[in-house]
Amino acid sequence: MSTTTELRPLLYRLKLGQMLHTLPERLALARRDQLDHATFLQILLADEVNRRDQRRFQIQLQKAGFEEICRLEDFDWTAGIQLQRTLLDAAFSLDFLSRREHVLFVGPVGVGKSFLAQALGFAAVRAGHSVRFFRAGDFHKTLAQARIDHTLEKVFRSFMVPDLLILDDFGLQRLTAQQSSELYELIIARHRRSSFIITSNRAVEEWLGLFDDSILGNSALDRLANSSYQIVIEGPSYRERHSPHKRRD
């Protein structure tokens, strides 16, 4: 009976069955390099930790709901956009998450706001944080459906869970009274407990006019504006530059 066969039931009982995938190679390495028992065990356990970390990362990445996988290292800095790079680098240090602060990406259509927001979310997942990505319009649609299904409280609580909530394309339309109330409640509930990333085509100064109730708007936006990195992006359309038509030119 081989060593692997003898170990199989023990590893499965200890929920370490994944070790069997690399155990033959690790045994060969141990024999070749004449590893002592402690070193061999350390290598096996390091393999298992790496597997579990990768599995956890993939699960959190799936839960985040990104529209695409974006990474800062893939951003095209030759696209001609302008932003305060030191402020962006500060955001990507992820210190804002531990301080329960926020990041606001503001600029015209197509300059890469959604890309950078998702890239920042990806970096947060990679660092072990829970993240959810939503189009702002879809957030309100989700709550509207939950109200019909009588699951509003449960669904609203689900928006409280992630360390980082990304609301993309905020401000495309003026908010209704219901939507104003929903967004106000969300910002108040998450403020100083967890973080937002919000992208918008409108300057932050214009956001107040989107709220149906200016008092609610003032209260919510004051909390966001005074504890956030506000990154203004200017320049030609990043999206147009990377369209299939442009790549064929």
Backbone hydrogen bonds, N-H to C=O, Kabsch-Sander energy under -0.5 kcal/mol:
donor,donor_aa,acceptor,acceptor_aa,energy
6,E,2,S,-2.0
7,L,3,T,-2.0
8,R,4,T,-1.8
11,L,7,L,-2.8
12,Y,8,R,-2.3
13,R,9,P,-2.0
14,L,10,L,-1.7
15,K,12,Y,-1.4
16,L,11,L,-3.9
19,M,16,L,-1.9
20,L,17,G,-1.7
21,H,18,Q,-1.5
22,T,19,M,-1.0
23,L,19,M,-1.4
26,R,22,T,-2.2
27,L,23,L,-2.8
28,A,24,P,-2.1
29,L,25,E,-2.2
30,A,26,R,-2.4
31,R,27,L,-2.3
32,R,28,A,-2.5
33,D,29,L,-2.8
34,Q,30,A,-0.7
35,L,30,A,-1.8
40,F,36,D,-2.3
41,L,37,H,-2.6
42,Q,38,A,-2.3
43,I,39,T,-2.0
44,L,40,F,-2.1
45,L,41,L,-2.6
46,A,42,Q,-2.4
47,D,43,I,-2.1
48,E,44,L,-1.9
49,V,45,L,-2.6
50,N,46,A,-2.4
51,R,47,D,-2.3
52,R,48,E,-2.5
53,D,49,V,-2.6
54,Q,50,N,-2.3
55,R,51,R,-2.4
56,R,52,R,-2.7
57,F,53,D,-2.3
58,Q,54,Q,-2.3
59,I,55,R,-2.1
60,Q,56,R,-2.5
61,L,57,F,-2.4
62,Q,58,Q,-2.0
63,K,59,I,-2.3
64,A,60,Q,-1.6
65,G,61,L,-0.8
65,G,62,Q,-0.7
66,F,61,L,-0.6
70,C,68,E,-0.8
74,D,71,R,-2.0
75,F,72,L,-1.7
77,W,75,F,-1.1
79,A,76,D,-1.4
80,G,77,W,-0.6
82,Q,234,E,-3.5
85,R,83,L,-1.2
87,L,84,Q,-0.6
88,L,84,Q,-1.8
89,D,85,R,-2.9
90,A,86,T,-1.8
91,A,87,L,-1.9
92,F,88,L,-2.4
93,S,89,D,-0.7
93,S,90,A,-0.7
94,L,91,A,-1.8
95,D,90,A,-0.6
97,L,94,L,-1.2
98,S,94,L,-0.8
99,R,95,D,-1.5
100,R,97,L,-1.0
101,E,96,F,-3.3
102,H,227,S,-1.9
103,V,196,F,-2.0
104,L,229,Y,-3.3
105,F,103,V,-0.5
105,F,198,I,-2.7
106,V,104,L,-0.6
106,V,231,I,-2.5
107,G,200,S,-1.8
111,V,108,P,-1.2
116,L,112,G,-2.6
117,A,113,K,-2.5
118,Q,114,S,-2.5
119,A,115,F,-2.5
120,L,116,L,-2.4
121,G,117,A,-2.0
122,F,118,Q,-2.7
123,A,119,A,-2.2
124,A,120,L,-1.8
125,V,121,G,-2.3
126,R,122,F,-2.6
127,A,123,A,-1.3
128,G,125,V,-1.9
129,H,124,A,-2.6
132,R,164,L,-1.9
133,F,64,A,-3.0
134,F,166,I,-2.6
136,A,168,D,-3.2
139,F,135,R,-2.0
140,H,136,A,-1.6
141,K,137,G,-2.0
142,T,138,D,-2.6
143,L,139,F,-1.9
144,A,140,H,-2.3
145,Q,141,K,-2.4
146,A,142,T,-2.1
147,R,143,L,-1.9
148,I,144,A,-1.4
149,D,145,Q,-2.4
150,H,146,A,-0.6
150,H,147,R,-0.5
151,T,146,A,-2.8
152,L,146,A,-0.7
155,V,151,T,-2.7
156,F,152,L,-3.0
157,R,153,E,-2.1
158,S,154,K,-1.4
159,F,155,V,-0.9
159,F,156,F,-1.0
160,M,157,R,-1.4
161,V,157,R,-0.7
163,D,130,S,-0.6
164,L,130,S,-1.8
165,L,195,S,-2.3
166,I,132,R,-3.1
166,I,164,L,-0.5
167,L,165,L,-0.6
167,L,197,I,-3.0
168,D,134,F,-2.8
168,D,166,I,-0.6
170,F,199,T,-3.0
172,L,169,D,-0.8
175,L,210,L,-2.5
180,S,176,T,-2.8
181,S,177,A,-2.0
182,E,178,Q,-2.3
183,L,179,Q,-2.7
184,Y,180,S,-2.3
185,E,181,S,-2.5
186,L,182,E,-2.2
187,I,183,L,-2.6
188,I,184,Y,-2.6
189,A,185,E,-2.4
190,R,186,L,-2.1
191,H,187,I,-1.9
192,R,100,R,-0.7
193,R,190,R,-2.4
194,S,190,R,-2.5
195,S,163,D,-2.6
197,I,165,L,-2.0
198,I,103,V,-2.3
199,T,167,L,-2.0
200,S,105,F,-2.1
201,N,170,F,-0.6
206,E,203,A,-2.0
207,W,203,A,-0.5
207,W,204,V,-1.4
209,G,206,E,-0.7
210,L,207,W,-1.8
211,F,207,W,-0.6
211,F,208,L,-1.4
214,S,212,D,-0.5
217,G,213,D,-2.5
218,N,214,S,-2.9
219,S,215,I,-2.1
220,A,216,L,-2.5
221,L,217,G,-2.9
222,D,218,N,-2.0
223,R,219,S,-1.0
224,L,220,A,-1.7
225,A,221,L,-3.2
226,N,222,D,-1.6
227,S,224,L,-1.3
228,S,225,A,-0.7
229,Y,102,H,-2.7
230,Q,228,S,-0.7
231,I,104,L,-3.2
231,I,229,Y,-0.8
232,V,230,Q,-0.7
233,I,106,V,-3.3
234,E,82,Q,-2.5
238,Y,110,G,-2.8
239,R,110,G,-2.0
241,R,237,S,-1.4
242,H,238,Y,-1.2
243,S,240,E,-1.4
247,R,243,S,-2.0
248,R,244,P,-1.2
249,D,245,H,-0.6
249,D,246,K,-0.9
